Amino acid sequence: MPIKLVAALLLTAVCAASAHAADVAAGKQKAELCVGCHGEGGISQTENIPSLAAQPDQFIQWQLVFFRAGTRKNEQMQPIVEQLNNDDIRNLGAYFASLAPPKNSDPDDDPDLSKKGAQAAAGRRCASCHTESYAGTKAVARIAGQREEYLLKALHDYKSGLRSGGGMAAMADVAYPLHEEEIVALAHYLAHL
């Protein structure tokens, strides 16, 4: 099936799901499937597993749709998303969006690296999609306060083409020219926001 057709079908499914009111309580109940990896309250304690707390509703929905359709691959996610219907996806999006964002309790042990990361974020115009506070919006991820090693992994995956992102694959285009020093600095800076 052509990628454009898959994307159109996915967009139709998400838009149709958006026409119904989401049920945060049902999302919380369904999120019990997520706790083992993504942590209580959507705050991951597991290396290379992202926190989902305070991610934008549409971002969560799109990622679940991408996993379910097989356009985003992950062995652990596949059996879980196969159990989800459109209502579940809509409810999970609303639930995770309703949670307080993760707070990095570790002090910034390298403020110079954070300064370089802030410069890289400004130079790469990260805020143009992720917002000035890096809290994300609509279908764009919250990256502020995300796990540092997960941000490293995600940036490396985008750079290598292993992960393309949503929309027009903007993240792959942004990450490809990044130098390793910029990736490390960006991950450190964003994790400590």
C-alpha positions as CSV (number, residue, x, y, z in Angstrom):
1,M,0.0,0.0,0.0
2,P,1.5,3.4,-1.0
3,I,2.7,5.5,1.9
4,K,0.5,8.5,0.9
5,L,-2.6,6.2,1.0
6,V,-1.6,4.8,4.5
7,A,-1.1,8.4,5.7
8,A,-4.5,9.5,4.4
9,L,-6.2,6.5,6.0
10,L,-4.4,7.2,9.3
11,L,-5.3,10.8,9.2
12,T,-9.0,9.9,8.5
13,A,-8.9,7.5,11.5
14,V,-7.4,10.1,13.9
15,C,-9.8,12.8,12.7
16,A,-12.8,10.6,13.0
17,A,-11.7,9.6,16.5
18,S,-11.3,13.3,17.4
19,A,-14.9,13.9,16.6
20,H,-15.8,12.0,19.9
21,A,-15.1,13.3,23.3
22,A,-12.1,11.5,24.9
23,D,-12.6,9.7,28.3
24,V,-9.6,10.5,30.5
25,A,-10.7,7.9,33.1
26,A,-10.9,5.2,30.4
27,G,-7.5,6.3,29.2
28,K,-6.1,6.0,32.7
29,Q,-7.5,2.5,33.0
30,K,-6.1,1.5,29.6
31,A,-2.8,3.0,30.5
32,E,-2.2,0.2,32.9
33,L,-0.8,-1.6,29.9
34,C,1.8,1.1,29.6
35,V,3.0,1.3,33.3
36,G,5.5,-1.6,33.0
37,C,7.7,0.3,30.6
38,H,6.6,3.9,30.6
39,G,6.2,4.1,34.4
40,E,3.6,5.2,36.9
41,G,1.9,8.4,35.9
42,G,3.7,8.2,32.5
43,I,7.1,8.9,34.0
44,S,9.6,6.4,32.8
45,Q,12.2,5.0,35.1
46,T,13.6,2.7,32.3
47,E,16.5,3.5,30.1
48,N,15.7,4.3,26.5
49,I,11.9,4.3,27.2
50,P,10.3,7.8,26.9
51,S,8.1,9.4,29.5
52,L,4.6,9.9,28.2
53,A,3.4,12.3,30.9
54,A,2.3,15.7,29.5
55,Q,2.9,14.7,25.9
56,P,0.4,16.5,23.6
57,D,-2.8,14.5,23.0
58,Q,-2.4,14.4,19.2
59,F,1.2,13.4,19.5
60,I,0.3,10.3,21.6
61,Q,-2.5,9.4,19.2
62,W,-0.4,9.7,16.1
63,Q,2.4,7.6,17.6
64,L,0.0,4.9,18.6
65,V,-1.6,4.9,15.1
66,F,1.9,4.8,13.5
67,F,2.8,1.8,15.7
68,R,-0.5,0.1,15.0
69,A,-0.1,0.6,11.3
70,G,3.4,-0.7,11.4
71,T,4.9,2.6,10.0
72,R,6.8,2.9,13.3
73,K,8.2,-0.3,14.5
74,N,9.0,-1.6,18.0
75,E,8.9,-5.2,19.1
76,Q,7.5,-4.3,22.6
77,M,4.9,-1.9,21.3
78,Q,3.5,-4.1,18.5
79,P,1.5,-6.6,20.6
80,I,0.1,-3.8,22.8
81,V,-1.1,-1.5,20.0
82,E,-2.7,-4.4,18.2
83,Q,-5.2,-4.5,21.2
84,L,-6.1,-0.8,20.9
85,N,-9.1,0.5,19.0
86,N,-9.6,4.1,18.0
87,D,-11.4,5.0,21.2
88,D,-8.6,3.5,23.3
89,I,-6.1,5.6,21.3
90,R,-8.1,8.8,21.8
91,N,-8.5,8.1,25.5
92,L,-4.8,7.3,26.0
93,G,-3.9,10.6,24.3
94,A,-6.2,12.6,26.5
95,Y,-5.0,10.8,29.7
96,F,-1.3,11.2,29.1
97,A,-1.8,14.9,28.0
98,S,-3.6,15.5,31.3
99,L,-0.6,14.4,33.5
100,A,2.0,16.7,35.0
101,P,5.2,16.7,33.1
102,P,8.3,14.8,34.3
103,K,10.7,16.9,36.4
104,N,14.4,16.0,36.2
105,S,15.5,15.7,39.8
106,D,19.1,15.3,38.9
107,P,21.0,18.6,39.1
108,D,22.6,19.8,35.8
109,D,26.1,18.5,36.4
110,D,27.4,20.2,33.2
111,P,26.0,23.7,32.7
112,D,28.5,24.4,29.9
113,L,27.1,21.4,28.0
114,S,23.5,22.8,28.6
115,K,24.7,26.1,27.2
116,K,26.0,24.4,24.1
117,G,22.7,22.5,23.9
118,A,20.7,25.7,24.1
119,Q,22.8,27.2,21.3
120,A,22.3,24.1,19.2
121,A,18.5,24.2,19.8
122,A,18.4,27.9,18.8
123,G,20.6,27.3,15.8
124,R,18.6,24.3,14.6
125,R,15.3,26.2,15.3
126,C,13.9,23.4,17.5
127,A,11.4,25.8,19.1
128,S,9.8,26.5,15.7
129,C,8.1,23.1,16.1
130,H,8.5,22.1,19.7
131,T,7.5,25.6,21.1
132,E,9.6,28.0,23.0
133,S,9.3,25.9,26.2
134,Y,9.9,22.7,24.3
135,A,6.6,21.4,25.7
136,G,5.4,20.4,22.2
137,T,2.0,21.1,20.7
138,K,-0.6,19.2,18.8
139,A,1.2,16.4,17.0
140,V,4.7,17.6,18.0
141,A,6.4,15.9,21.0
142,R,7.2,17.4,24.3
143,I,11.0,17.2,24.6
144,A,11.5,19.3,27.8
145,G,12.3,17.0,30.7
146,Q,12.4,13.9,28.6
147,R,14.9,11.2,29.6
148,E,18.4,12.2,28.4
149,E,19.4,8.8,27.0
150,Y,16.1,8.5,25.2
151,L,16.6,11.9,23.6
152,L,20.1,10.7,22.5
153,K,18.6,7.5,21.1
154,A,15.8,9.3,19.3
155,L,18.2,11.9,17.7
156,H,20.5,9.1,16.6
157,D,17.6,7.1,15.1
158,Y,16.4,10.2,13.2
159,K,19.9,11.0,12.0
160,S,20.5,7.4,10.8
161,G,17.0,7.2,9.1
162,L,15.9,4.4,11.5
163,R,13.1,6.7,12.6
164,S,11.5,9.2,10.2
165,G,9.0,10.9,12.4
166,G,5.6,12.1,11.4
167,G,4.4,14.6,8.9
168,M,6.9,15.3,6.2
169,A,9.8,13.6,8.1
170,A,11.0,17.0,9.4
171,M,13.0,15.4,12.2
172,A,15.1,13.3,9.9
173,D,16.0,16.4,7.9
174,V,16.9,18.3,11.1
175,A,18.9,15.5,12.7
176,Y,20.9,14.3,9.7
177,P,23.3,17.3,9.7
178,L,23.8,17.2,13.5
179,H,27.3,16.5,14.8
180,E,27.7,14.1,17.6
181,E,28.7,16.9,20.0
182,E,25.4,18.8,19.1
183,I,23.3,15.6,19.7
184,V,24.9,15.1,23.1
185,A,24.5,18.8,24.1
186,L,20.9,18.9,22.9
187,A,19.9,15.8,24.8
188,H,21.5,17.1,27.9
189,Y,20.0,20.6,27.7
190,L,16.5,19.4,26.9
191,A,16.5,16.7,29.6
192,H,17.4,19.3,32.2
193,L,14.6,21.8,31.3
